[in-house]
Structure formats: C-alpha cells, structure tokens
C-alpha cells in the first residue's frame, strides 16, 4: 500500500475517532444538563413488553412517570439493571427529566456514564494513533 493510500485511510480513521469523541461529549453534556435543569419525579419501573423469561439477559425496563403538566410518559430506562440495582417490576426510582423533552431522563444515583466516557477515550486513542501514523507517513516521504 502506498504512502498516499495510508494517509487517506488514516484521515478517514481520524474522522471516525473525532465522531466518537463528539458523540461521547454530547452524551455527557446532555446528562449534565438534565441533572442541572431537570425536574425530579418518582417513576414506576415496569417490565418491558418484549422481555423474555430469561433473567440472564436483564432487558432494560420501562419507566413511567407523570410530568408537571400531568402527561403520563413512558420511556425505556437509560441504564441497565445490575445485581446491586435490579430495577424490578413495580419498584419506584427517582428520575430527572428534561421539561422541554420529557423522554430525556436521567435516573438519579444510577446514571452510569461509562459508555460516553468510553466513546471519548476510544475516540481519542484512535485519533492519536491515526495522527501518529500520518506523521510517520509524512516523515518517510
């Protein structure tokens, strides 16, 4: 493969890494915004209608709550249940929702932002490795 082809491939990979960083940053920003400006309500945990009897899969349950303007909203829980926090059918959890878009919710004390941080970290690593590859290709010319 020629140096030009490697440079083009590295440029595309840099673009993909930057998209991953932007997606992770957007997710973190949205979660922080909802935590800061969101409305706090109690939500009912409901079993997802497409959940199977296989408990090892731990499907994401639904959260049902009433907004300040008396609308009933039902959204898929943004966090997966764990052994420490199983989110069983009929449980109540505290959520914060965006008043302008009640479908955007953050579960209080369960908001794991690992996926967003993984996107940022992985995208940064990809960008740095691609830039290093571009530097090596440029120095070899």
C-alpha positions, -999 to 999 in steps of 0.1 A, spaced: 0 0 0 14 34 -10 20 63 14 -9 83 -2 -33 54 4 -22 51 40 -26 88 45 -61 87 31 -70 57 53 -56 74 84 -75 106 76 -108 86 75 -99 69 108 -92 103 124 -126 115 112 -142 84 128 -123 90 161 -135 126 161 -171 115 157 -167 91 186 -153 119 208 -181 142 198 -208 116 204 -194 109 239 -191 146 247 -227 152 236 -239 124 258 -220 137 288 -233 173 281 -269 161 279 -267 142 311 -252 171 330 -278 195 316 -307 173 326 -291 169 361 -288 206 364 -321 218 349 -343 186 351 -375 181 370 -373 155 397 -401 129 399 -407 94 410 -411 68 383 -426 34 383 -405 6 369 -424 -16 345 -413 -48 328 -406 -43 291 -433 -59 270 -407 -76 248 -387 -90 277 -383 -128 278 -384 -151 307 -346 -154 305 -334 -134 335 -297 -135 325 -303 -110 297 -316 -83 320 -336 -62 295 -340 -26 302 -373 -19 319 -397 9 312 -400 39 334 -435 55 338 -439 89 354 -462 120 353 -448 153 342 -456 186 358 -483 193 332 -500 159 340 -488 140 310 -480 103 316 -447 95 300 -433 60 295 -396 57 284 -371 29 282 -347 31 312 -314 47 302 -294 24 325 -294 -14 326 -303 -32 358 -275 -47 379 -274 -70 408 -269 -40 431 -298 -22 415 -321 -47 399 -349 -23 389 -377 -49 394 -412 -46 381 -432 -23 404 -402 -6 420 -400 32 422 -370 52 413 -362 89 413 -356 103 378 -348 138 364 -364 146 331 -359 175 307 -390 197 309 -388 206 272 -385 169 262 -397 145 289 -383 115 270 -348 126 280 -343 112 315 -315 105 339 -320 80 367 -309 96 400 -279 79 416 -278 53 388 -265 74 360 -236 55 347 -218 75 321 -193 48 312 -204 44 277 -199 81 270 -165 81 286 -156 50 266 -165 68 234 -144 98 244 -114 77 254 -116 53 225 -121 81 200 -91 100 215 -69 69 212 -79 63 176 -73 100 167 -38 100 184 -28 67 167 -40 79 133 -22 112 137 10 93 147 6 72 116 1 103 94 33 117 110 53 86 102 40 86 66 49 123 62 84 118 76 90 88 53 85 109 22 
